[in-house]
Amino acid sequence: MTTKLAGDVIGLVGSALFIAAFAYANLTHHLNKVLFNAANLAGAVLLLISLSITFNLASFVLEAVWGLIAAAGLLSALLKLRTPRP
């Protein structure tokens, strides 16, 4: 498998995670924020890996910011799980 093909496959898997997370968010009645943000973070990381092979600045910035937002959302959701409820 060539490096470019491997990058394309990685990018497609990342895109599939974004699409699945978006569909899940729109179809579920109760959003699991850990699952949603983890899928978005994984998708962003995979697309950033793909972009390291075929670089595009606009896409890189988008994925980096998307990943940071997803990481913050994931951290927030995980901290809420650990906080005892009254």
Summary of the structure (lengths in Angstrom):
residues: 86
radius of gyration: 14.8
end to end distance: 54.7
largest distance: 55.3
contacts: 238
relative contact order: 0.16
helix: 81%
strand: 0%
